[in-house]
Amino acid sequence: MAFLLLQIAVPGSNELSWTFLTPEIPDGSLILDCRSDAQYRESTIKGALGASFAKKPFGSGPQSMAKLSGYIEDIRNRMKDHSGILVFDEGQGMYACRLAWLLQSSGIKDFLILSRKFSELDASEIGAGKETLEPPPAEKPIALQGICSISHVQINLTKVQLVDVRTPEEHEGKLPRMISPEAGSVCGKIPGSMNFDWRRLYDKKGNLRPRPEVLTGIRSMGLIPERPTILYDFNGARSSTMALVLTRCGYKHVSVYLGSWMEWRKSALPKQNYKVWNP
């Protein structure tokens, strides 16, 4: 049975602008904790499973996709005993959104993301983590309709709207990544990509901005709703947030390049704003 989220128009409410967000923990839900293993073991929502794989890097090669497919198949099998899926991290963050987009791409649509921050949950809702998802790789990778490979990006560079959702510093080649940049890392961008800083999706409290505000910002880029759009960042996490938002704003044919800059930088494919970062 799918979740039914009743939305009421509340002036100034951010979370009720998006149908994939909920402040509640629905009864009978399969709860997936996308935070780190250490955080999960210390405390989590009662009954939640550890899903820290949402934080792991995945390329677009067959081995990575087989590992990812194993996790998705495990979740699909566990859904048989639940009425839907609730995913969460620290609060409306990129890793909960990454898992949500992976679920949607595999055809699983009965999911919601917890809009409350984990630190704001009541003590009665918290318990110790007991089981972390660690399934074997799938024998045959499943088809993920919202995920594209490095070869697909390469072939379609001039045919799609390619959007880099990293920070301007990353897009312009000044930093290799937003968090913990390493000396010797390659900076740059995929040729022809336009930039939309993913932080523009959030307000100062870390909540997704109301849909009308986000839509105004997206339209200012000149993105065409009917034209195929490919999103990327460093490892496919921030772009998954953007993908969820774009599809809820009426954009069609949206895909995430899961390998993102982490994979592209290691290839022989062309790069713009290329340099090696040495602080």
Backbone torsions as a table, in degrees:
resi	resn	phi	psi	omega
1	MET	NA	132.6	-178.3
2	ALA	-78.7	152.0	173.5
3	PHE	-66.5	143.2	171.7
4	LEU	-118.5	113.7	179.8
5	LEU	-105.1	109.2	178.7
6	LEU	-79.6	122.6	-178.8
7	GLN	-105.6	133.8	178.1
8	ILE	-119.0	134.0	-178.8
9	ALA	-70.7	111.4	179.5
10	VAL	-118.4	115.2	-178.9
11	PRO	-53.9	131.1	177.4
12	GLY	81.0	0.8	-178.5
13	SER	-84.4	126.1	178.3
14	ASN	-83.9	-46.6	-170.5
15	GLU	-66.9	-30.5	-177.8
16	LEU	-81.5	3.6	175.3
17	SER	-79.3	-15.6	-172.1
18	TRP	-124.8	126.7	-176.3
19	THR	-72.3	-13.9	179.6
20	PHE	-91.4	1.9	178.0
21	LEU	-107.1	145.0	174.7
22	THR	-146.8	139.6	175.8
23	PRO	-83.3	-10.0	-175.0
24	GLU	-99.3	162.2	172.8
25	ILE	-107.0	98.2	-174.5
26	PRO	-63.2	139.9	176.9
27	ASP	-62.3	141.7	175.5
28	GLY	78.5	11.1	-176.4
29	SER	-87.0	149.1	169.2
30	LEU	-83.4	114.4	-172.2
31	ILE	-102.1	126.1	-176.0
32	LEU	-120.6	120.5	-178.0
33	ASP	-94.6	112.3	-176.0
34	CYS	-91.7	9.1	177.2
35	ARG	-78.3	-174.5	-178.0
36	SER	-71.3	162.2	177.5
37	ASP	-59.6	-40.7	-179.2
38	ALA	-63.2	-44.6	178.1
39	GLN	-63.4	-42.2	-179.0
40	TYR	-62.7	-46.2	-178.3
41	ARG	-63.4	-35.1	-178.5
42	GLU	-69.8	-48.0	179.4
43	SER	-165.3	144.2	179.1
44	THR	-155.1	178.2	173.1
45	ILE	-68.8	136.9	-177.0
46	LYS	-53.4	128.6	178.3
47	GLY	85.0	-2.2	-177.8
48	ALA	-73.5	152.0	173.5
49	LEU	-102.5	145.6	176.9
50	GLY	-73.7	126.1	-179.3
51	ALA	-127.9	46.1	-178.1
52	SER	-67.1	-9.3	176.7
53	PHE	-60.0	-21.6	177.9
54	ALA	-63.6	-18.4	179.7
55	LYS	-93.4	-10.7	-175.3
56	LYS	-78.1	149.0	176.4
57	PRO	-75.8	139.1	176.4
58	PHE	-131.5	127.2	173.5
59	GLY	-85.6	-169.5	-179.4
60	SER	-106.6	10.2	178.0
61	GLY	-77.7	168.6	-175.7
62	PRO	-62.2	-34.9	-179.7
63	GLN	-68.0	-45.1	177.9
64	SER	-62.1	-43.3	-177.8
65	MET	-69.0	-31.0	176.7
66	ALA	-67.6	-41.0	176.7
67	LYS	-62.7	-46.7	-179.8
68	LEU	-62.4	-41.0	179.7
69	SER	-63.6	-33.4	177.3
70	GLY	-61.8	-41.7	177.6
71	TYR	-65.2	-44.1	-177.9
72	ILE	-64.5	-41.5	179.5
73	GLU	-65.0	-38.4	177.9
74	ASP	-61.8	-46.0	178.6
75	ILE	-62.7	-42.9	179.8
76	ARG	-60.4	-41.2	179.1
77	ASN	-66.5	-39.0	180.0
78	ARG	-70.4	-24.4	179.6
79	MET	-62.6	-22.9	-176.9
80	LYS	-59.8	-24.2	-178.8
81	ASP	-103.5	12.5	-177.6
82	HIS	-136.5	165.0	-176.5
83	SER	-97.9	2.0	-179.6
84	GLY	163.6	-176.2	-176.6
85	ILE	-125.5	137.1	172.2
86	LEU	-119.5	124.2	178.1
87	VAL	-115.2	149.2	179.5
88	PHE	-155.0	158.6	167.9
89	ASP	-135.0	-137.9	178.8
90	GLU	-67.6	-25.9	178.4
91	GLY	155.2	101.3	177.9
92	GLN	53.0	33.4	-172.7
93	GLY	-92.0	179.8	-172.0
94	MET	-71.4	-25.7	-177.4
95	TYR	-81.0	-35.3	171.9
96	ALA	-63.6	-40.9	178.2
97	CYS	-66.8	-35.5	178.7
98	ARG	-62.5	-47.0	178.9
99	LEU	-65.1	-41.1	178.8
100	ALA	-59.3	-42.3	179.8
101	TRP	-67.6	-36.8	176.3
102	LEU	-63.5	-40.8	177.1
103	LEU	-62.8	-47.0	179.6
104	GLN	-61.8	-39.7	-178.9
105	SER	-67.0	-24.3	179.0
106	SER	-92.2	3.0	178.0
107	GLY	96.1	1.0	178.1
108	ILE	-89.3	113.7	-174.9
109	LYS	-114.6	-4.3	-178.6
110	ASP	-87.9	61.9	-179.3
111	PHE	-131.4	156.3	172.9
112	LEU	-139.9	154.2	175.8
113	ILE	-108.7	132.0	179.3
114	LEU	-68.6	124.6	-177.5
115	SER	-85.1	-21.4	177.8
116	ARG	-75.2	145.4	173.8
117	LYS	-70.4	146.6	-178.9
118	PHE	-59.3	-36.8	-179.2
119	SER	-66.4	-16.0	-178.2
120	GLU	-94.8	-3.4	-178.6
121	LEU	-70.4	151.0	178.6
122	ASP	-74.3	147.6	-178.9
123	ALA	-58.4	-29.6	-179.7
124	SER	-68.9	-15.7	-179.1
125	GLU	-94.5	-2.9	-171.5
126	ILE	-108.0	141.6	174.8
127	GLY	-148.7	-177.6	179.8
128	ALA	-83.5	145.4	177.0
129	GLY	-74.0	140.1	-175.3
130	LYS	-122.3	-33.0	-174.5
131	GLU	-138.9	127.0	176.6
132	THR	-106.1	136.3	179.7
133	LEU	-66.7	121.9	177.4
134	GLU	-144.3	61.7	-178.7
135	PRO	-77.8	159.8	175.1
136	PRO	-73.3	160.5	176.2
137	PRO	-59.5	148.3	177.9
138	ALA	-71.0	146.2	177.7
139	GLU	-64.1	-34.4	179.0
140	LYS	-134.6	121.0	179.9
141	PRO	-57.3	138.9	178.3
142	ILE	-82.6	157.8	178.8
143	ALA	-78.2	127.9	178.1
144	LEU	-115.6	105.3	-171.3
145	GLN	-68.0	-23.9	-178.7
146	GLY	-102.9	12.9	-179.7
147	ILE	-120.9	135.2	179.4
148	CYS	-124.7	158.1	-175.9
149	SER	-93.1	170.2	178.4
150	ILE	-63.4	-36.4	179.4
151	SER	-68.0	-36.1	178.3
152	HIS	-64.8	-41.8	178.5
153	VAL	-63.4	-44.9	-178.5
154	GLN	-59.5	-45.4	-176.7
155	ILE	-69.0	-31.2	-172.1
156	ASN	-108.3	17.5	-176.4
157	LEU	-52.0	-41.0	-176.3
158	THR	-95.0	3.5	-175.2
159	LYS	-109.5	-8.5	-174.8
160	VAL	-125.6	169.5	169.4
161	GLN	-89.4	107.3	-177.6
162	LEU	-98.3	117.3	-173.6
163	VAL	-119.3	123.3	175.4
164	ASP	-94.8	115.9	-176.0
165	VAL	-99.6	16.3	174.9
166	ARG	-73.5	179.6	177.2
167	THR	-70.9	158.4	176.7
168	PRO	-57.0	-34.8	179.3
169	GLU	-62.7	-38.3	177.3
170	GLU	-71.7	-44.8	-177.8
171	HIS	-62.7	-36.3	-177.8
172	GLU	-85.6	0.8	176.7
173	GLY	83.1	16.8	-179.6
174	LYS	-87.0	-26.0	177.7
175	LEU	-135.7	144.8	177.9
176	PRO	-77.3	-29.3	177.0
177	ARG	-159.2	161.8	-173.7
178	MET	-71.0	-43.2	-174.5
179	ILE	-111.8	134.4	175.7
180	SER	50.4	56.4	176.7
181	PRO	-65.1	142.2	-177.2
182	GLU	-109.5	137.9	177.3
183	ALA	-58.6	138.3	-179.3
184	GLY	90.8	-3.3	179.9
185	SER	-77.2	150.0	-178.8
186	VAL	-84.7	128.0	175.2
187	CYS	-99.1	157.3	175.2
188	GLY	145.9	-167.9	-179.4
189	LYS	-145.5	163.8	174.4
190	ILE	-75.6	132.7	-175.8
191	PRO	-54.3	136.4	175.7
192	GLY	83.6	0.5	-177.8
193	SER	-78.8	143.7	172.1
194	MET	-98.8	160.3	-174.0
195	ASN	-111.7	135.2	170.1
196	PHE	-136.5	107.1	-178.2
197	ASP	-63.8	116.8	-175.5
198	TRP	-60.6	-22.1	-179.8
199	ARG	-65.9	-17.8	177.4
200	ARG	-67.8	-14.3	179.5
201	LEU	-77.4	-18.1	-172.3
202	TYR	-113.2	152.1	173.6
203	ASP	-90.5	-175.8	-175.3
204	LYS	-67.7	-19.3	179.3
205	LYS	-91.3	1.0	179.2
206	GLY	84.8	17.4	177.5
207	ASN	-101.8	146.1	175.1
208	LEU	-60.9	133.8	179.8
209	ARG	-66.0	158.2	177.2
210	PRO	-56.3	148.2	-175.8
211	ARG	-54.0	-44.6	180.0
212	PRO	-59.1	-37.9	179.0
213	GLU	-65.6	-45.7	-179.1
214	VAL	-63.4	-43.3	-178.3
215	LEU	-62.2	-38.1	177.4
216	THR	-61.3	-43.2	179.3
217	GLY	-65.4	-39.6	179.8
218	ILE	-67.2	-42.9	-179.0
219	ARG	-64.8	-28.1	179.7
220	SER	-65.8	-18.2	177.4
221	MET	-78.4	-20.3	-176.8
222	GLY	85.9	18.0	178.1
223	LEU	-66.4	135.2	179.5
224	ILE	-93.8	121.3	-175.4
225	PRO	-57.3	-34.3	-174.8
226	GLU	-85.7	-11.8	-176.2
227	ARG	-88.3	139.8	178.4
228	PRO	-55.5	136.4	-177.6
229	THR	-127.1	131.6	175.0
230	ILE	-116.5	131.3	-178.9
231	LEU	-111.8	144.4	173.2
232	TYR	-149.4	163.5	173.8
233	ASP	-145.4	-125.0	176.2
234	PHE	-94.4	-42.7	-178.0
235	ASN	-138.8	19.3	174.7
236	GLY	83.0	12.2	-179.4
237	ALA	-91.6	-55.3	179.9
238	ARG	-61.7	-35.5	-179.2
239	SER	-69.5	-24.4	176.4
240	SER	-68.9	-35.9	174.7
241	THR	-61.6	-46.0	179.3
242	MET	-62.5	-37.1	-179.5
243	ALA	-65.2	-43.7	177.1
244	LEU	-59.4	-43.6	-178.9
245	VAL	-66.0	-46.7	-178.0
246	LEU	-60.1	-44.9	-178.3
247	THR	-65.9	-31.2	177.9
248	ARG	-79.8	-8.9	176.0
249	CYS	-101.7	12.0	174.5
250	GLY	92.2	9.0	179.7
251	TYR	-83.5	138.4	-175.2
252	LYS	-103.4	160.1	171.8
253	HIS	53.6	50.5	179.5
254	VAL	-95.1	130.2	178.4
255	SER	-131.2	152.4	174.5
256	VAL	-110.5	129.2	172.6
257	TYR	-85.0	98.2	-169.9
258	LEU	-64.3	-36.4	178.8
259	GLY	-67.0	-32.1	174.3
260	SER	49.5	-155.4	-175.8
261	TRP	-62.9	-29.7	179.1
262	MET	-56.4	-39.6	179.9
263	GLU	-85.7	-44.2	-175.3
264	TRP	-61.6	-38.4	-176.1
265	ARG	-63.0	-25.4	-177.9
266	LYS	-88.4	-6.3	-177.4
267	SER	-90.9	174.1	176.3
268	ALA	-90.6	7.9	-178.3
269	LEU	-72.2	155.7	-176.2
270	PRO	-63.8	150.6	-178.8
271	LYS	-137.2	144.8	173.8
272	GLN	-108.0	156.0	-177.4
273	ASN	55.8	34.8	-174.5
274	TYR	-72.4	133.2	168.6
275	LYS	-167.3	160.9	175.4
276	VAL	-96.5	129.0	-173.6
277	TRP	-85.4	123.4	174.9
278	ASN	-134.8	103.2	-176.1
279	PRO	-66.0	NA	NA
